[in-house]
Amino acid sequence: MRIEPVSMDDSERLVAEVSQALASGTPLAIRGGNSKAFLGRAVQGALLDTRSHRGVVSYDPTELVITARAGTPLAELNATLDAAGQMLPCEPPAFGGAATVGGMVAVGLAGPRRPWSGSVRDLVLGCRVITGHAKHLRFGGEVMKNVAGYDVSRLLAGSFGCLGLITEVSLKVLPKPRATACLSLELDADEALRELSAWRRAVLPVSAACHVDGRLHVRLEGGAGSVASALERIGGEQLEPCFWDDLREHRLAFFDDPRRLWRLSLPNASPLLDLPGATLLDWGGAQRWLKSDAPAATPRQIAHAAGGHATSFTPHPDAEPFTPLPPALLRFHRQLKQQLDPRGLFNPGRLYAGL
C-alpha cells in the first residue's frame, strides 16, 4: 500500500511560541530531526520543534523549483524529486535519516558533488522566516526584494538557526544526470591531486573525487558520450555508487576511528599538508577530513596557513567547534544578529558566544 506524504501547516503554532518567548525573554532551542546536534555549541533554551510543520507546498518539475515546509523530512523531499527524475544537486547529508529541510538549510552541509554543483546556499531561491520580532515574513527574488541590501534567504543558509526560524524554503533542483560511472584507482595522494588537476584542465565530467587508503575514487556524470570518453581516458576499477552515499553520511571505515573528527576547508588545488593524523581528501582535495588527537590549535593553524579554516565535528568541552572570527567579521555578525533577532531568542550561542 502506498503511503501518502504528510502535509501540515503548523505555522500559527510556531509564531505563537516565538511571540510568547519574545514577551517573556525566553531563549529558544530550535530542533528539527536533531540529526546535526553534534555540530556547534550547546544551546540552553525552551525547545521549539519544527517537525509538525511539514509537507511539499509546491513543485512543478518543469520549473526546476520545489517549495517545502521546514519540518519536511529530507528523505521525503528527495523521494519526491527522484520520482520526477530530479535531485538536490548539492547532496546534503541526512546523518541517520532524521534530517529535515529546515535543518539542511540552517546548517548548510553539502555532499561530494558540492564543488561541481554548488552549496546549499546556492540552491536557496526564497524562504519564509519568523524573525526575532515574531513576524512571519517572506523573502526571495520570486516574491519581494530584500531590505537593507541583505539577501535574507541566503543569509539563513549556514546560520545554524541563529538569525530566525525558517518555516518554508524554495530550492532550485536539477535533472538527474543522463549517465553516471564510478571508478577507483590505486594512487598515492600526490599522484591523485596531479591527476585531478589534469582532468580539471581537460574538462572531464567529474562530479566527485575522494582519496582515502591509497586509492582515488571518482564519479563521472553527464552525457553518455562524455562519460564514456572520460572512462576510456581514466581507466581504473569499477566502484559501487553507494560509496558516495557512505562518504556523505560518514559511514566509511575512516569515520569509525575514535579520534576527534576535523573538517578542513581549503582553497581549490591546495597542495598536500602535513596533518597530524589520518586523512581523507574530499571535494578533489578542497575538503580534508582529519582524525586526530592533536590540540585544537594545531589543525586550525595548519588550515589558516593554507588559506582555509578548520571545524570540529566532534563535541569537545575545551575547544570551540568553529574557527574564531576576525574582529571585523565578528562585529558584522553581531550587527546582523541585532537586526534580525535583537532579543537573542534563536539558538543563542550555537555558533559563537553572543550570537
Salt bridges, closest charged atoms under 4 A:
GLU4 OE2 - ARG2 NH1 2.38
ASP9 OD1 - HIS53 ND1 3.58
ASP10 OD2 - ARG13 NE 2.85
GLU17 OE2 - ARG13 NH1 3.12
ASP49 OD2 - ARG31 NH2 2.95
ASP49 OD2 - ARG51 NH2 2.56
GLU76 OE1 - ARG54 NH2 2.74
ASP82 OD1 - LYS176 NZ 2.04
GLU91 OE1 - ARG113 NH1 3.67
GLU91 OE1 - ARG219 NH2 2.91
ASP151 OD2 - ARG154 NE 3.96
GLU168 OE2 - ARG138 NH1 3.41
GLU186 OE1 - ARG215 NH1 3.99
GLU221 OE2 - ARG113 NH2 2.93
GLU221 OE2 - ARG219 NE 3.55
GLU237 OE1 - ARG215 NH2 3.55
ASP245 OD1 - ARG248 NH1 3.10
ASP246 OD1 - ARG251 NE 2.92
GLU249 OE2 - ARG248 NE 2.84
ASP257 OD2 - ARG259 NH2 2.79
GLU320 OE1 - ARG41 NE 3.03
ASP341 OD2 - LYS337 NZ 2.71
